[in-house]
Structure formats: structure tokens, C-alpha cells
């Protein structure tokens, strides 16, 4: 019978748009399942249908609809300030009993920008410039749902626009439309993907052979420190011994040069390595960055919920087969 495991998660850093954590006491099957769920099976909101009343811009209807679909749509639960999981607030459109759409399965955005009307309110020095239509111009009929204009305050301060650019209008041009956002998953279309980055790497296990290192001169030890391009080693300023740097797990990616340098220092090829670096098989460092539609913490929690639901469903189906 396989050994029962109890996976653990240790948070390294957390911000609204990014989370870094360690998944331990499990194997690559669980790590990759969690990564794939975050990418493809966490439900989010995205614009799925666009109805045009007027479009005299330089971009055709399909092009604008594609750009609208890729704007992150953020659901903020009552009493919260961050983007949360929308799976309890909305139903998938195919599961809703309504004829076409309703507030339970969709959110409507209206956009109506006329260059000639808006231009009269612009500063004199800007009136000869094109008017940029952004995500700020999308007006939602649900106070809990809005486009995620920026990933964070730093991005907002550096931006020249008030939101995500959709199209530019010139004199005499007018864009009026209604956009319908629905809940879905990225397995169906990439516009529902909640993550910009969801990766993991193996935790490096760095073992320093103290007995073998005592046979090296200080110059040879320094050569080993400099041989590794990731700089995962350093010399202790008091003892002169080789030690790993404090954040070695973040830096250890390529250690082949270190291995080559060690081979040149060995008296015999069969001698033990001075420093041995291998990948852990049960400890993984995850890095997850949100697109803005959800906070990174909620993406992780939602992916764990989806994984749990899938395992419960599998267990129920297996029980049915036994009966």
C-alpha cells in the first residue's frame, strides 16, 4: 500500500498580484496538478459577447471584441477589497435556467464614447490628439464587478493611460457597444486564465562535504565559490569554511560549472564531491503572478478547492463501481 502523504504549504512572499510558496511532502504529480489547475481550471469572469450599436473607429468589430475579451474582469466580494473567487456568485452560462442571460450568470458592461463630445471637455493642448478609449470607459451593471485596470499601484503610476487601452478615436468617430461578461475556465478559452505566470521548480538540496573540503586550500575553496555562476556558496569570514548563502534556493539553477571545477580538484575521479547539489523530489518552489482578475492568494485557494472537488468526485465514482 502506498505511503500516505500530508502535503504542506509554506508562504515565502505574498502580495495582491504575486505569491511565492513552498509545496513540500509530496511529489511532482501533485505539484503539476496544482499548477495546471491554476492555469486552466480556476473559474473567472471575462467578456464573452459584444453587441455593437455603432463603431466608426479604425478597428473592425472582431478586433475590438478580441481586445475586450482579454481585459481582466475583477469580482470583489462584499466586505473585501481584493479580487476573489466568483464560483459561488455566478453560474456558468450553460447551467443557468434563463433564456439568454441574467444577473446570475452574466454581467453587462456598456461603453459609449464619442470623440466630438468628449473633445470639448479636454484641455486645449490635447484637443488635436487622438482620444484613447480604455477599460475605464466600461460601465458595469454590477457594483461588485469591474475591469482590472492595473495590476498594482506602481503600474498605475507609470501608465500614460487611465486603464487598459482598447482603441483610439479621431474626429467624427464614435464607439458604442454592450459587452457581456460570463464565468468560464481557461480550458475553454485563454481569456479566462487567472494567471500570467504559474511555475514551480525543484528545491535544491546542497550538501557540503566538510571532511573533503578540509583538504582544500583557501585558494581552491575560493575557486569553487567563483566557479558556480549562481553564487550559491561563500567563505565563512571567521572559519574559512565553505557555506551556502542564505538565499541559495532562489539562485541555484545551473551548477554544471561547479561540478567541472570539482572534478579538476579531485585527486582521484572516484573521490566524493566537495559540494553536492541535487533536486529535491518532494519539495517545490512555486511562483504565481495574477493577471489582475483575482488576487494571487485567492487563485491558490481556488485551485486547492477545485483539486479537492475533483478528488471527492473521483472517490464517489470509485465507490459506485464497488457497489
N, C-alpha and C positions, 0 to 999 in steps of 0.2 A: 504494500500500500504506500502511495507517495506520502512524503513528509508534509504535514500541514504547515502552511506559512502564514505569517501575520505581517503583511506589508506595513511600512511606516513612512510618513512624510515629514520632512524637516524643512521648514521655510528658511531660505538663505536671505532673500530680499523680496520686498513686496511694495508695489506702487499701483495706482489705479490702472495703468496701461501695461505693466510688466510684472511678472512674478518669476522668481528663481527658487527651486526647491530640490531636495534630495529625496528620491524614492529608494527605499532600501528593504532588505529582507524579502526580495522577490527576484524574478528573472526577466529576461528580455521579452518573453511573451506578454507579461503584464505591462511592462514599460511601453512596448509598442502598441498594445491595445489602447492604453490610456492616451498616447499621442495621436493615434488615428481617430479616436472618438472626439478629441478636442478639435481636430481638423474637420471632420466630416459628419458628426452626428449630434453636435450641440445645437439645439434649435435657437434661431434668432429671427428677427424681423428684417425684411428687405422689400424694396419696391418691386412688385411683380407685374403690374399692369399700369399702362399710361394711356389716358384718354385726352386727345388734343382738341382744343377749341380753335386755337389759332397758333400758327408757327411760321413767322416770316423771317426767322433768323437764317444764318448761313449754313446751319446744320440741319440735316433731314430728321424726320421723326424717329427713325430707328436708332440713329446715333445718339440722340438726346436720351431716349429711353434706356439705352445701354449705360450711359453715364449715370443716370438716375438710379439704376439698379445697383450700382457699385458704391453708392453713398451709404455709409454705415447708419443704420437706424437704431436708436437707443431707447430701450424701455427702462424707465426709472420707477420702481415700486413706490407706493405711498410711504412717506416717512423715511425714504432713503435719498441719498444724494448721488449715488453711483448707478451705473448701468447694471441691471440684474437679469436673472433668468426669466424669460417670458413664457415658459411652457405651461404655467398654471393660469396665466392671464388671458391666453389666446388658444384657439383651436386651429389645427391645420384646416385649410380651406376645404379639402376633400372630405373631412369628417364632420363639418358643420352642416346642420339641417336647413340652413337658409337657402333661398333660391339662387341668389347671386353672391351677395356679400352682406355682412352685418358687423356691428361693433365687436362681436365675439370672435370673429375670425379675420378681421381686416382693420386697417387704419387708413383714412383718406388724407392726402395732402393736396392742397391747392396752391398753384403758382400762377401769378398774373403780373407780368412786368411789361410795361410799355415804355420804350425809350423816351418818346416825346414828353410823356407825363413826368417821368422821373427826372429828366434832364433839367426841368425848370427849378428843381429843388437842390441841384448840385452846385458846388462852388464854381465861380466863373472860370477858374483855371482848369477845371475838369470837364467843362461842357463840350469841348471838342474831342474828348477821348471816348472810346467805346465803353459801354456800360456792362460790367461783369455781373451776370446772374449767378448767384451762389446758393448753397444749401440754406442760407438764412431766409431766402425768399419762399421756402416751402412752409406753408402754414398747415399744422396738423389739427385734426378734429378731436384728438385725444390728448389731454394735457399731460399724460404720463409718457407719451411717445414723441420723440423729436429726432431730427438728424444729428449725428455726432459731428459737429463742425470741425473740431480739432481734437487731437489725441491728448494733449495736455496744455497747460498754460504757456510753457516755453514755445511750443509750436505756434500757439495763437499770437504770441508777441512777435514772432519772426515773420508771420504771414503778412502779405500785402493786401489780401482779400479778407472779407468778413466771414468767409466759410469756404466750403469746397466749391471750386469753380465748375459751373455747368456749361455755360455758353456766353459769348459776348454779343451784345446788341448794338446796332448803329442807328442813325436817324431813320425814323419811319418803321422800325422793326418792333414786333410785338410777340410775346410768348405767353400763351395761356393754356394751362393743362390741369388735369386732375390725375394724381398718382396714387395707386392703391398698394399699400404695403401688407404683406402676408407673412405668416410664420412658416419657416421651412428649415431644411438642413442642407449642408454643403454637399452631401452625397448626391443631391438632386441638381444643384447649381452652385457654383463657387461664390455667388453674391451673398449666400447665407453663411459663409465661413466666418467664424468669430475671431480667428487668429491670423495675424500677419506672419508670425513665427511660432512654431511649436516643435522644438527639437530636444533631444537628450543625447548625452554622451556618457561613456563609462567612467566611473570614478577610478582615478589612477591609484594603484597600490604601490607605494615607493618604499623599498626595503634597502637600508644601508647596512652593508656587512662591515661592522666595526672592526672585527678581527683582521679582515683583509685590508681595510683602509689604514690600519696602524702600520702596515708595511710600506706605505707610500710616503714619499717626501712631501713637504708643504707645496713645492712647485707642481708636483704631479696632482695633488688634490685641487690646486687652483686650475690646472689644465682641465680636470673633469668638470669643474664648475663652469668654465668658459666653453667647453665642448658642446654642451646642450643649449640649443638656440632658445629654448623656452625658459632658461634660467630657473630651474626648479631646485637647484642646490646652492648652498652658500657655505662659507667657512665660519665656524664659531670664533668670534673675536677673542675669546678667553682660552679655549682649549685647542683651537686649530683643527677641530674635527669637522668632517662633512656632515651637514644637517640640511634637511629640506626647508625651503622657505615657507612662510606662514600660509600663503595662498597658492601653494603648489598645485592644488586640484584644479584651479582655474587656468593654469598655464601649461600643464603637461599635455601636450598634443602630439609632439614629434620628438622621439628620444633615440632615433637611429644613430645620430652623430655621437651621442653619449656611449652607445654600445660599441661603436667602432673605436672610440678613444680608449675604452676599457680593454678591448682585445689587444691593442698595441702595448698596453702596460703589463699585461699578464706574462708571467714567466713561462707558463705552460697553457696551451689552449683549453685544457680541461679544468683549469682553476675556476673557482667560483667568481661571479661578477662582484665588483666592488659596490655597485648600485644596481638594483634590480627593479625595473618598472614594468608592471603588468596591469591589464584592465580587470577591474572587479567584475564578477559575474552576477552580483546581487545588489549592486549599489549604482544608482544612475543620477546624473545631474541634469535637471530639466530647466529649460528656458522658454517661457511663453510670453509672447507680446500680443496684445489685443489690437484689433482694427479700430476700436472705439465704440463698437456696439454694445459691449459688455466689459465690466471690469475684469482684469486678469484673474482675480481671486474667484469671481463667480464662474468664470469659464472652467476653472479646475473643479469647483464644487459641482457644477452641472455635469461635467464629464464623468465624475465619480457616480453621480446619480444615474446617468444613462448606463454605465457599466453595471451597476448594481441591478437595475431593472432588467437588463439583458440576461444576467446570470440567474435571476429569480425566474424569468420566463423559461430559460433552459432547464432549470431544476424542475419546474412544474411539468414541462413536456416529458422529461425523463420519467417522472412519477406516473404519468398517464400511460406510458409504454409498459411500465411494470404491472399496472393494473390489468 
